[in-house]
Amino acid sequence: MTQHPSTDIRVVGIFLLTLNAAGLSYFAGASAIIFEFEFKNIAEKFLAGIILAFNRPFQVNDTVWI
């Protein structure tokens, strides 16, 4: 029984798509971790800004020592 040449091409194509999908999933996972840390930092600063805007812990002519 002989195989049709297009069958071989389909098998190779499916194999390449599997490799590509695995690579993309690794990249997506790593990107998600990076974005998680960055968005956490942005959210913390945003929340701190809102608290400072409404709480107003400083008065005019206050001296702040750093």
N, CA, C and O atoms as a Maestro MAE file, in Angstrom:
{
 s_m_m2io_version
 :::
 2.0.0
}

f_m_ct {
 s_m_title
 :::
 protein
 m_atom[264] {
  # First column is atom index #
  i_m_mmod_type
  r_m_x_coord
  r_m_y_coord
  r_m_z_coord
  i_m_residue_number
  s_m_chain_name
  s_m_pdb_residue_name
  s_m_pdb_atom_name
  i_m_atomic_number
  :::
  1 25 0.840 -1.166 0.000 1 A "MET " " N  " 7
  2 3 0.000 0.000 0.000 1 A "MET " " CA " 6
  3 2 0.893 1.240 0.000 1 A "MET " " C  " 6
  4 15 1.752 1.380 0.870 1 A "MET " " O  " 8
  5 25 0.708 2.106 -0.927 2 A "THR " " N  " 7
  6 3 1.517 3.317 -1.024 2 A "THR " " CA " 6
  7 2 0.733 4.495 -0.474 2 A "THR " " C  " 6
  8 15 -0.488 4.581 -0.604 2 A "THR " " O  " 8
  9 25 1.479 5.399 0.145 3 A "GLN " " N  " 7
  10 3 0.837 6.594 0.683 3 A "GLN " " CA " 6
  11 2 0.811 7.680 -0.373 3 A "GLN " " C  " 6
  12 15 1.688 7.772 -1.231 3 A "GLN " " O  " 8
  13 25 -0.180 8.462 -0.285 4 A "HIS " " N  " 7
  14 3 -0.283 9.616 -1.170 4 A "HIS " " CA " 6
  15 2 0.668 10.694 -0.667 4 A "HIS " " C  " 6
  16 15 0.778 10.877 0.545 4 A "HIS " " O  " 8
  17 25 1.362 11.418 -1.548 5 A "PRO " " N  " 7
  18 3 2.326 12.437 -1.083 5 A "PRO " " CA " 6
  19 2 1.699 13.529 -0.229 5 A "PRO " " C  " 6
  20 15 2.369 14.077 0.646 5 A "PRO " " O  " 8
  21 25 0.438 13.860 -0.457 6 A "SER " " N  " 7
  22 3 -0.183 14.922 0.337 6 A "SER " " CA " 6
  23 2 -0.377 14.486 1.788 6 A "SER " " C  " 6
  24 15 -0.449 15.332 2.679 6 A "SER " " O  " 8
  25 25 -0.462 13.186 2.036 7 A "THR " " N  " 7
  26 3 -0.583 12.688 3.402 7 A "THR " " CA " 6
  27 2 0.676 13.002 4.187 7 A "THR " " C  " 6
  28 15 0.603 13.407 5.347 7 A "THR " " O  " 8
  29 25 1.829 12.817 3.561 8 A "ASP " " N  " 7
  30 3 3.092 13.138 4.225 8 A "ASP " " CA " 6
  31 2 3.181 14.625 4.535 8 A "ASP " " C  " 6
  32 15 3.658 15.021 5.598 8 A "ASP " " O  " 8
  33 25 2.729 15.424 3.620 9 A "ILE " " N  " 7
  34 3 2.780 16.876 3.823 9 A "ILE " " CA " 6
  35 2 1.862 17.268 4.986 9 A "ILE " " C  " 6
  36 15 2.209 18.142 5.781 9 A "ILE " " O  " 8
  37 25 0.695 16.629 5.087 10 A "ARG " " N  " 7
  38 3 -0.221 16.934 6.185 10 A "ARG " " CA " 6
  39 2 0.379 16.542 7.530 10 A "ARG " " C  " 6
  40 15 0.234 17.268 8.514 10 A "ARG " " O  " 8
  41 25 1.047 15.402 7.573 11 A "VAL " " N  " 7
  42 3 1.660 14.957 8.821 11 A "VAL " " CA " 6
  43 2 2.758 15.913 9.245 11 A "VAL " " C  " 6
  44 15 2.847 16.275 10.418 11 A "VAL " " O  " 8
  45 25 3.590 16.323 8.308 12 A "VAL " " N  " 7
  46 3 4.659 17.283 8.621 12 A "VAL " " CA " 6
  47 2 4.055 18.618 9.028 12 A "VAL " " C  " 6
  48 15 4.549 19.261 9.954 12 A "VAL " " O  " 8
  49 25 3.000 19.040 8.354 13 A "GLY " " N  " 7
  50 3 2.349 20.305 8.699 13 A "GLY " " CA " 6
  51 2 1.760 20.282 10.099 13 A "GLY " " C  " 6
  52 15 1.888 21.251 10.848 13 A "GLY " " O  " 8
  53 25 1.114 19.177 10.454 14 A "ILE " " N  " 7
  54 3 0.550 19.055 11.807 14 A "ILE " " CA " 6
  55 2 1.667 19.063 12.843 14 A "ILE " " C  " 6
  56 15 1.528 19.670 13.905 14 A "ILE " " O  " 8
  57 25 2.775 18.388 12.537 15 A "PHE " " N  " 7
  58 3 3.918 18.369 13.453 15 A "PHE " " CA " 6
  59 2 4.475 19.779 13.654 15 A "PHE " " C  " 6
  60 15 4.768 20.172 14.783 15 A "PHE " " O  " 8
  61 25 4.621 20.536 12.573 16 A "LEU " " N  " 7
  62 3 5.140 21.904 12.686 16 A "LEU " " CA " 6
  63 2 4.177 22.809 13.440 16 A "LEU " " C  " 6
  64 15 4.608 23.664 14.213 16 A "LEU " " O  " 8
  65 25 2.883 22.631 13.223 17 A "LEU " " N  " 7
  66 3 1.905 23.427 13.964 17 A "LEU " " CA " 6
  67 2 1.951 23.106 15.450 17 A "LEU " " C  " 6
  68 15 1.776 23.994 16.284 17 A "LEU " " O  " 8
  69 25 2.183 21.858 15.781 18 A "THR " " N  " 7
  70 3 2.289 21.462 17.183 18 A "THR " " CA " 6
  71 2 3.487 22.120 17.829 18 A "THR " " C  " 6
  72 15 3.388 22.617 18.951 18 A "THR " " O  " 8
  73 25 4.620 22.133 17.144 19 A "LEU " " N  " 7
  74 3 5.804 22.801 17.677 19 A "LEU " " CA " 6
  75 2 5.563 24.295 17.823 19 A "LEU " " C  " 6
  76 15 5.947 24.897 18.825 19 A "LEU " " O  " 8
  77 25 4.933 24.884 16.835 20 A "ASN " " N  " 7
  78 3 4.660 26.311 16.870 20 A "ASN " " CA " 6
  79 2 3.705 26.650 18.010 20 A "ASN " " C  " 6
  80 15 3.895 27.646 18.708 20 A "ASN " " O  " 8
  81 25 2.684 25.826 18.198 21 A "ALA " " N  " 7
  82 3 1.733 26.070 19.273 21 A "ALA " " CA " 6
  83 2 2.397 25.926 20.633 21 A "ALA " " C  " 6
  84 15 2.093 26.691 21.549 21 A "ALA " " O  " 8
  85 25 3.288 24.974 20.781 22 A "ALA " " N  " 7
  86 3 3.990 24.794 22.054 22 A "ALA " " CA " 6
  87 2 4.877 26.002 22.334 22 A "ALA " " C  " 6
  88 15 4.914 26.499 23.460 22 A "ALA " " O  " 8
  89 25 5.585 26.471 21.323 23 A "GLY " " N  " 7
  90 3 6.432 27.648 21.498 23 A "GLY " " CA " 6
  91 2 5.617 28.882 21.856 23 A "GLY " " C  " 6
  92 15 6.017 29.682 22.701 23 A "GLY " " O  " 8
  93 25 4.474 29.024 21.204 24 A "LEU " " N  " 7
  94 3 3.612 30.173 21.497 24 A "LEU " " CA " 6
  95 2 3.032 30.084 22.902 24 A "LEU " " C  " 6
  96 15 2.877 31.101 23.577 24 A "LEU " " O  " 8
  97 25 2.713 28.873 23.343 25 A "SER " " N  " 7
  98 3 2.157 28.745 24.686 25 A "SER " " CA " 6
  99 2 3.214 29.056 25.745 25 A "SER " " C  " 6
  100 15 2.892 29.646 26.776 25 A "SER " " O  " 8
  101 25 4.467 28.670 25.509 26 A "TYR " " N  " 7
  102 3 5.540 29.030 26.442 26 A "TYR " " CA " 6
  103 2 5.728 30.543 26.481 26 A "TYR " " C  " 6
  104 15 5.886 31.132 27.551 26 A "TYR " " O  " 8
  105 25 5.710 31.158 25.313 27 A "PHE " " N  " 7
  106 3 5.871 32.618 25.229 27 A "PHE " " CA " 6
  107 2 4.704 33.325 25.908 27 A "PHE " " C  " 6
  108 15 4.900 34.317 26.610 27 A "PHE " " O  " 8
  109 25 3.487 32.818 25.700 28 A "ALA " " N  " 7
  110 3 2.308 33.437 26.315 28 A "ALA " " CA " 6
  111 2 2.359 33.302 27.832 28 A "ALA " " C  " 6
  112 15 1.984 34.231 28.547 28 A "ALA " " O  " 8
  113 25 2.813 32.174 28.322 29 A "GLY " " N  " 7
  114 3 2.922 31.981 29.768 29 A "GLY " " CA " 6
  115 2 3.947 32.909 30.391 29 A "GLY " " C  " 6
  116 15 3.696 33.510 31.435 29 A "GLY " " O  " 8
  117 25 5.103 33.026 29.753 30 A "ALA " " N  " 7
  118 3 6.139 33.923 30.262 30 A "ALA " " CA " 6
  119 2 5.673 35.375 30.202 30 A "ALA " " C  " 6
  120 15 5.926 36.149 31.125 30 A "ALA " " O  " 8
  121 25 4.997 35.743 29.123 31 A "SER " " N  " 7
  122 3 4.489 37.113 28.995 31 A "SER " " CA " 6
  123 2 3.440 37.408 30.063 31 A "SER " " C  " 6
  124 15 3.397 38.516 30.599 31 A "SER " " O  " 8
  125 25 2.607 36.442 30.371 32 A "ALA " " N  " 7
  126 3 1.572 36.642 31.394 32 A "ALA " " CA " 6
  127 2 2.196 36.910 32.753 32 A "ALA " " C  " 6
  128 15 1.701 37.750 33.505 32 A "ALA " " O  " 8
  129 25 3.271 36.211 33.077 33 A "ILE " " N  " 7
  130 3 3.947 36.437 34.363 33 A "ILE " " CA " 6
  131 2 4.557 37.829 34.401 33 A "ILE " " C  " 6
  132 15 4.458 38.522 35.414 33 A "ILE " " O  " 8
  133 25 5.181 38.241 33.316 34 A "ILE " " N  " 7
  134 3 5.798 39.579 33.261 34 A "ILE " " CA " 6
  135 2 4.719 40.655 33.388 34 A "ILE " " C  " 6
  136 15 4.874 41.604 34.157 34 A "ILE " " O  " 8
  137 25 3.626 40.507 32.634 35 A "PHE " " N  " 7
  138 3 2.552 41.498 32.696 35 A "PHE " " CA " 6
  139 2 1.907 41.534 34.075 35 A "PHE " " C  " 6
  140 15 1.493 42.594 34.542 35 A "PHE " " O  " 8
  141 25 1.822 40.386 34.721 36 A "GLU " " N  " 7
  142 3 1.237 40.337 36.066 36 A "GLU " " CA " 6
  143 2 2.012 41.218 37.035 36 A "GLU " " C  " 6
  144 15 1.416 41.995 37.781 36 A "GLU " " O  " 8
  145 25 3.336 41.105 37.028 37 A "PHE " " N  " 7
  146 3 4.140 41.911 37.938 37 A "PHE " " CA " 6
  147 2 4.075 43.400 37.582 37 A "PHE " " C  " 6
  148 15 4.025 44.251 38.470 37 A "PHE " " O  " 8
  149 25 4.077 43.706 36.300 38 A "GLU " " N  " 7
  150 3 4.019 45.109 35.887 38 A "GLU " " CA " 6
  151 2 2.667 45.740 36.227 38 A "GLU " " C  " 6
  152 15 2.623 46.862 36.733 38 A "GLU " " O  " 8
  153 25 1.585 45.046 35.961 39 A "PHE " " N  " 7
  154 3 0.263 45.593 36.265 39 A "PHE " " CA " 6
  155 2 0.034 45.696 37.761 39 A "PHE " " C  " 6
  156 15 -0.686 46.584 38.217 39 A "PHE " " O  " 8
  157 25 0.634 44.802 38.531 40 A "LYS " " N  " 7
  158 3 0.536 44.899 39.987 40 A "LYS " " CA " 6
  159 2 1.192 46.193 40.457 40 A "LYS " " C  " 6
  160 15 0.652 46.896 41.311 40 A "LYS " " O  " 8
  161 25 2.350 46.500 39.901 41 A "ASN " " N  " 7
  162 3 3.070 47.722 40.263 41 A "ASN " " CA " 6
  163 2 2.258 48.961 39.867 41 A "ASN " " C  " 6
  164 15 2.153 49.909 40.644 41 A "ASN " " O  " 8
  165 25 1.694 48.950 38.678 42 A "ILE " " N  " 7
  166 3 0.890 50.083 38.209 42 A "ILE " " CA " 6
  167 2 -0.351 50.251 39.089 42 A "ILE " " C  " 6
  168 15 -0.702 51.372 39.457 42 A "ILE " " O  " 8
  169 25 -1.007 49.153 39.423 43 A "ALA " " N  " 7
  170 3 -2.217 49.224 40.248 43 A "ALA " " CA " 6
  171 2 -1.908 49.747 41.646 43 A "ALA " " C  " 6
  172 15 -2.687 50.520 42.203 43 A "ALA " " O  " 8
  173 25 -0.774 49.333 42.220 44 A "GLU " " N  " 7
  174 3 -0.402 49.830 43.553 44 A "GLU " " CA " 6
  175 2 -0.175 51.335 43.529 44 A "GLU " " C  " 6
  176 15 -0.622 52.043 44.431 44 A "GLU " " O  " 8
  177 25 0.511 51.825 42.514 45 A "LYS " " N  " 7
  178 3 0.771 53.270 42.426 45 A "LYS " " CA " 6
  179 2 -0.516 54.048 42.171 45 A "LYS " " C  " 6
  180 15 -0.701 55.139 42.710 45 A "LYS " " O  " 8
  181 25 -1.403 53.491 41.350 46 A "PHE " " N  " 7
  182 3 -2.674 54.150 41.083 46 A "PHE " " CA " 6
  183 2 -3.508 54.247 42.351 46 A "PHE " " C  " 6
  184 15 -4.080 55.298 42.644 46 A "PHE " " O  " 8
  185 25 -3.578 53.159 43.098 47 A "LEU " " N  " 7
  186 3 -4.340 53.151 44.352 47 A "LEU " " CA " 6
  187 2 -3.734 54.120 45.368 47 A "LEU " " C  " 6
  188 15 -4.464 54.811 46.078 47 A "LEU " " O  " 8
  189 25 -2.409 54.172 45.440 48 A "ALA " " N  " 7
  190 3 -1.760 55.116 46.352 48 A "ALA " " CA " 6
  191 2 -2.076 56.557 45.951 48 A "ALA " " C  " 6
  192 15 -2.273 57.405 46.822 48 A "ALA " " O  " 8
  193 25 -2.128 56.843 44.672 49 A "GLY " " N  " 7
  194 3 -2.482 58.176 44.206 49 A "GLY " " CA " 6
  195 2 -3.900 58.556 44.565 49 A "GLY " " C  " 6
  196 15 -4.162 59.697 44.945 49 A "GLY " " O  " 8
  197 25 -4.826 57.603 44.447 50 A "ILE " " N  " 7
  198 3 -6.218 57.877 44.814 50 A "ILE " " CA " 6
  199 2 -6.328 58.143 46.315 50 A "ILE " " C  " 6
  200 15 -7.039 59.056 46.736 50 A "ILE " " O  " 8
  201 25 -5.625 57.345 47.119 51 A "ILE " " N  " 7
  202 3 -5.662 57.552 48.571 51 A "ILE " " CA " 6
  203 2 -5.098 58.919 48.931 51 A "ILE " " C  " 6
  204 15 -5.667 59.619 49.769 51 A "ILE " " O  " 8
  205 25 -3.995 59.307 48.314 52 A "LEU " " N  " 7
  206 3 -3.418 60.625 48.595 52 A "LEU " " CA " 6
  207 2 -4.338 61.753 48.133 52 A "LEU " " C  " 6
  208 15 -4.414 62.796 48.784 52 A "LEU " " O  " 8
  209 25 -5.035 61.552 47.014 53 A "ALA " " N  " 7
  210 3 -5.916 62.601 46.500 53 A "ALA " " CA " 6
  211 2 -7.097 62.849 47.433 53 A "ALA " " C  " 6
  212 15 -7.492 63.995 47.642 53 A "ALA " " O  " 8
  213 25 -7.657 61.789 47.989 54 A "PHE " " N  " 7
  214 3 -8.831 61.958 48.843 54 A "PHE " " CA " 6
  215 2 -8.488 62.187 50.313 54 A "PHE " " C  " 6
  216 15 -9.234 62.860 51.023 54 A "PHE " " O  " 8
  217 25 -7.384 61.644 50.768 55 A "ASN " " N  " 7
  218 3 -7.002 61.758 52.165 55 A "ASN " " CA " 6
  219 2 -6.334 63.104 52.458 55 A "ASN " " C  " 6
  220 15 -6.528 63.673 53.532 55 A "ASN " " O  " 8
  221 25 -5.558 63.607 51.517 56 A "ARG " " N  " 7
  222 3 -4.817 64.871 51.633 56 A "ARG " " CA " 6
  223 2 -4.061 64.969 52.960 56 A "ARG " " C  " 6
  224 15 -4.402 65.799 53.802 56 A "ARG " " O  " 8
  225 25 -3.039 64.133 53.155 57 A "PRO " " N  " 7
  226 3 -2.320 64.129 54.429 57 A "PRO " " CA " 6
  227 2 -1.384 65.324 54.604 57 A "PRO " " C  " 6
  228 15 -0.872 65.553 55.700 57 A "PRO " " O  " 8
  229 25 -1.159 66.085 53.533 58 A "PHE " " N  " 7
  230 3 -0.222 67.216 53.605 58 A "PHE " " CA " 6
  231 2 -0.988 68.523 53.470 58 A "PHE " " C  " 6
  232 15 -2.022 68.593 52.807 58 A "PHE " " O  " 8
  233 25 -0.461 69.548 54.108 59 A "GLN " " N  " 7
  234 3 -1.030 70.880 54.015 59 A "GLN " " CA " 6
  235 2 -0.073 71.766 53.213 59 A "GLN " " C  " 6
  236 15 1.080 71.402 52.977 59 A "GLN " " O  " 8
  237 25 -0.562 72.914 52.806 60 A "VAL " " N  " 7
  238 3 0.289 73.873 52.092 60 A "VAL " " CA " 6
  239 2 1.394 74.338 53.032 60 A "VAL " " C  " 6
  240 15 1.144 74.585 54.212 60 A "VAL " " O  " 8
  241 25 2.598 74.457 52.521 61 A "ASN " " N  " 7
  242 3 3.810 74.863 53.247 61 A "ASN " " CA " 6
  243 2 4.333 73.794 54.215 61 A "ASN " " C  " 6
  244 15 5.159 74.105 55.073 61 A "ASN " " O  " 8
  245 25 3.876 72.556 54.099 62 A "ASP " " N  " 7
  246 3 4.454 71.461 54.868 62 A "ASP " " CA " 6
  247 2 5.836 71.120 54.316 62 A "ASP " " C  " 6
  248 15 6.053 71.183 53.106 62 A "ASP " " O  " 8
  249 25 6.747 70.769 55.171 63 A "THR " " N  " 7
  250 3 8.077 70.317 54.758 63 A "THR " " CA " 6
  251 2 8.114 68.801 54.837 63 A "THR " " C  " 6
  252 15 7.790 68.217 55.871 63 A "THR " " O  " 8
  253 25 8.512 68.164 53.739 64 A "VAL " " N  " 7
  254 3 8.582 66.711 53.689 64 A "VAL " " CA " 6
  255 2 10.040 66.320 53.589 64 A "VAL " " C  " 6
  256 15 10.731 66.709 52.647 64 A "VAL " " O  " 8
  257 25 10.512 65.551 54.559 65 A "TRP " " N  " 7
  258 3 11.893 65.093 54.562 65 A "TRP " " CA " 6
  259 2 11.946 63.676 54.013 65 A "TRP " " C  " 6
  260 15 11.202 62.792 54.437 65 A "TRP " " O  " 8
  261 25 12.842 63.491 53.066 66 A "ILE " " N  " 7
  262 3 12.997 62.155 52.439 66 A "ILE " " CA " 6
  263 2 14.352 61.612 52.813 66 A "ILE " " C  " 6
  264 15 14.708 60.506 52.405 66 A "ILE " " O  " 8
  :::
 }
 m_bond[263] {
  # First column is bond index #
  i_m_from
  i_m_to
  i_m_order
  :::
  1 1 2 1
  2 2 3 1
  3 3 4 2
  4 3 5 1
  5 5 6 1
  6 6 7 1
  7 7 8 2
  8 7 9 1
  9 9 10 1
  10 10 11 1
  11 11 12 2
  12 11 13 1
  13 13 14 1
  14 14 15 1
  15 15 16 2
  16 15 17 1
  17 17 18 1
  18 18 19 1
  19 19 20 2
  20 19 21 1
  21 21 22 1
  22 22 23 1
  23 23 24 2
  24 23 25 1
  25 25 26 1
  26 26 27 1
  27 27 28 2
  28 27 29 1
  29 29 30 1
  30 30 31 1
  31 31 32 2
  32 31 33 1
  33 33 34 1
  34 34 35 1
  35 35 36 2
  36 35 37 1
  37 37 38 1
  38 38 39 1
  39 39 40 2
  40 39 41 1
  41 41 42 1
  42 42 43 1
  43 43 44 2
  44 43 45 1
  45 45 46 1
  46 46 47 1
  47 47 48 2
  48 47 49 1
  49 49 50 1
  50 50 51 1
  51 51 52 2
  52 51 53 1
  53 53 54 1
  54 54 55 1
  55 55 56 2
  56 55 57 1
  57 57 58 1
  58 58 59 1
  59 59 60 2
  60 59 61 1
  61 61 62 1
  62 62 63 1
  63 63 64 2
  64 63 65 1
  65 65 66 1
  66 66 67 1
  67 67 68 2
  68 67 69 1
  69 69 70 1
  70 70 71 1
  71 71 72 2
  72 71 73 1
  73 73 74 1
  74 74 75 1
  75 75 76 2
  76 75 77 1
  77 77 78 1
  78 78 79 1
  79 79 80 2
  80 79 81 1
  81 81 82 1
  82 82 83 1
  83 83 84 2
  84 83 85 1
  85 85 86 1
  86 86 87 1
  87 87 88 2
  88 87 89 1
  89 89 90 1
  90 90 91 1
  91 91 92 2
  92 91 93 1
  93 93 94 1
  94 94 95 1
  95 95 96 2
  96 95 97 1
  97 97 98 1
  98 98 99 1
  99 99 100 2
  100 99 101 1
  101 101 102 1
  102 102 103 1
  103 103 104 2
  104 103 105 1
  105 105 106 1
  106 106 107 1
  107 107 108 2
  108 107 109 1
  109 109 110 1
  110 110 111 1
  111 111 112 2
  112 111 113 1
  113 113 114 1
  114 114 115 1
  115 115 116 2
  116 115 117 1
  117 117 118 1
  118 118 119 1
  119 119 120 2
  120 119 121 1
  121 121 122 1
  122 122 123 1
  123 123 124 2
  124 123 125 1
  125 125 126 1
  126 126 127 1
  127 127 128 2
  128 127 129 1
  129 129 130 1
  130 130 131 1
  131 131 132 2
  132 131 133 1
  133 133 134 1
  134 134 135 1
  135 135 136 2
  136 135 137 1
  137 137 138 1
  138 138 139 1
  139 139 140 2
  140 139 141 1
  141 141 142 1
  142 142 143 1
  143 143 144 2
  144 143 145 1
  145 145 146 1
  146 146 147 1
  147 147 148 2
  148 147 149 1
  149 149 150 1
  150 150 151 1
  151 151 152 2
  152 151 153 1
  153 153 154 1
  154 154 155 1
  155 155 156 2
  156 155 157 1
  157 157 158 1
  158 158 159 1
  159 159 160 2
  160 159 161 1
  161 161 162 1
  162 162 163 1
  163 163 164 2
  164 163 165 1
  165 165 166 1
  166 166 167 1
  167 167 168 2
  168 167 169 1
  169 169 170 1
  170 170 171 1
  171 171 172 2
  172 171 173 1
  173 173 174 1
  174 174 175 1
  175 175 176 2
  176 175 177 1
  177 177 178 1
  178 178 179 1
  179 179 180 2
  180 179 181 1
  181 181 182 1
  182 182 183 1
  183 183 184 2
  184 183 185 1
  185 185 186 1
  186 186 187 1
  187 187 188 2
  188 187 189 1
  189 189 190 1
  190 190 191 1
  191 191 192 2
  192 191 193 1
  193 193 194 1
  194 194 195 1
  195 195 196 2
  196 195 197 1
  197 197 198 1
  198 198 199 1
  199 199 200 2
  200 199 201 1
  201 201 202 1
  202 202 203 1
  203 203 204 2
  204 203 205 1
  205 205 206 1
  206 206 207 1
  207 207 208 2
  208 207 209 1
  209 209 210 1
  210 210 211 1
  211 211 212 2
  212 211 213 1
  213 213 214 1
  214 214 215 1
  215 215 216 2
  216 215 217 1
  217 217 218 1
  218 218 219 1
  219 219 220 2
  220 219 221 1
  221 221 222 1
  222 222 223 1
  223 223 224 2
  224 223 225 1
  225 225 226 1
  226 226 227 1
  227 227 228 2
  228 227 229 1
  229 229 230 1
  230 230 231 1
  231 231 232 2
  232 231 233 1
  233 233 234 1
  234 234 235 1
  235 235 236 2
  236 235 237 1
  237 237 238 1
  238 238 239 1
  239 239 240 2
  240 239 241 1
  241 241 242 1
  242 242 243 1
  243 243 244 2
  244 243 245 1
  245 245 246 1
  246 246 247 1
  247 247 248 2
  248 247 249 1
  249 249 250 1
  250 250 251 1
  251 251 252 2
  252 251 253 1
  253 253 254 1
  254 254 255 1
  255 255 256 2
  256 255 257 1
  257 257 258 1
  258 258 259 1
  259 259 260 2
  260 259 261 1
  261 261 262 1
  262 262 263 1
  263 263 264 2
  :::
 }
}
